[in-house]
Amino acid sequence: MDADDEQLLRGRVYGHDHDDPDPGPLPHQTYAALVGGPLDGLLLDITGWRPEEIDDGVALMTELGRWPGGRALYDPRPGDPHPPGGPGVVCRFYYSGDTP
């Protein structure tokens, strides 16, 4: 990924197109920041997720990973805070690898 790709991802919400007129976070939603890997800098909307769902982490489809069309794996770290239920960025998911 080059610097232009990285700039396109910063502050965007995963799943929103780069040409979306407002790809950023919404004030009434809750987000996890994605750290590392091909989706570094994106936010993942976790509004309404239960703590158990957050503990499971996610496998997010991406064309930017090791296998285009595969999934990038992101997990919370033990000890990182869980969302208190309010809006904004409330936790982080860290890159742990790719899968086809």
PERAJO-V649626 format. One line per field, one symbol per residue. ss: DSSP state (H for helix, E for strand, - for the rest). phi: phi as a letter, one per 20 degrees, with the letter a starting at -180 (. if undefined). burial: + if it has 16 or more other ideal C-beta (glycine too) atoms within 10 Angstrom, else -. Layout:
ss: ???
phi: ???
burial: ???
This chain:
ss: --HHHHHHH---E----------------EEEEEE-------EEE-----HHHHHH-EEEEE-------EEEEEE------------EEEEEEEEEEEE-
phi: .effffffegmeegneffeffbeefdfeddcdeednmfdgnfddfdgnfegfffffmbcdfbeeefdgneceeccfegnffeffoefoedbcddfcqcbf
burial: --------+--+++-+------+-+----+++++--++++-+++++--+----+---+++-+--+----+++++++------+------++++++--+--
